Amino acid sequence: MTGCGRKAAVLSYGPAFSAEFLFKRNGRARIQSRSIDESNTAVGDTLMRARIIALLVCLALAAAAGAQPTGRTVAHYDVFADRDVMHVLIGTGQKGAADIALWHVRSADGGANWSKPSRVNRPNDRLSAHHPGENPQIVAMGDRLMVVWTQQRPGSHHGGLLAAAVSDDGGATWKAGGTPTPPKEGSQTFAEFATDSQTVRLAWLDSREGRQGLRYARSIDRGQTWSADRPLAPRTCDCCWNSLAPLAEGGVAVLYRGDEPRDMMLITARTGDT
C-alpha cells in the first residue's frame, strides 16, 4: 500500500515506511492485518478503516514536522475521532525515554488540513511508556480535550502514577488536569479512555495492592472531577493493554488480559455500578 511519503519519512529520520506498518508498530494497534481475511466484507471494511486512519496519522505526523527539534523521532501516537474532527496525539523523542514531548494536531476536513501543533505536556514532565499500549491517550468532547499518561516513578525507570493535561479550546492551549485519586504507592499504567455524552470513562492497571489489577473510574463533567476508583479485576497480566467501550444500554465493557488463566477476558459493569 502507499507509504507515508517523503515528509513523514523525513519526520522519522528513516527510510519510507508503510502507513499500515506505522499504525501497528507505534500506535494503538487494533488490526493485525496479516491474520485478516480481506475477502470477508465486514473484516475487509474494518481493515480499510484502519488503513485510512493510518494514512491520516501519516499526514498528521508530517504536519507536526515543524514542531520537532532536530534529531528527534516519532516515538508513539494516539488517535481519537470526535464526530468529524480527527485528533492526533504525537509523542516525539527516543522511544522509551522519559523526556518525550507530547504534541496535539487536529483536522476537521478528513486530513486535508491540520492545525498548528500545540505542546501538551510541560518540558519537565517525565513519561513512562516502554510497552505497546502504554502510550499516552487522548479523548475529545467538542472543545474539551484530555490527555493522560503514566509518569516515570521518581528515582526509577519504571512507571508511576497517572498524570493528565486538559484543553478547553480544542487543543490550542493546555494545562495540567486531574486524574482519579492516586494511590500512595505503586503504579498506574496502560490507561484507556472511552466517552459517551458528557461522561469520560477511564480504566488502567494498578499495583497498589502489591499485584497488578484492573481499576476503573468515571467523570460526569468531562474530566473536571472523578468518581472514586473501583477494582474490576484483582489480578491481571502485567504488560498488556486494555480496551474500553461504553455499552448502548449504559455501563461499560473492558477487555483485558487476565492472570489465571493468562488469556483475554471481558468484564462489564452496568449503569448504577459505574
MOBEL-V514078 format. One line per field, one symbol per residue. phi: phi as a letter, one per 40 degrees, with the letter a starting at -180 (. if undefined). A space follows every 10 residues. Layout:
phi=???
//
This chain:
phi=.cccgccccc dcfacdbccc ccdccbbccb bbccbccccc dccccccccc ccdccccdcc ccccdccccd gbbccaaaba bbfcbbbbbb bbhcdgcccc ccbbbabbbg gcbbccdbcc ccdccbbbac bdgccdbbaa bgccbabbac cccdgacccb ccbabbbbbg hcbbacbcbd dcccagbbbf cacabafccb bbbacbbccg acbbbaabbc bggcbbcccb cbacabccbb cbbbacccch gabbbabcbb ccacbbbbbc dhcb
//
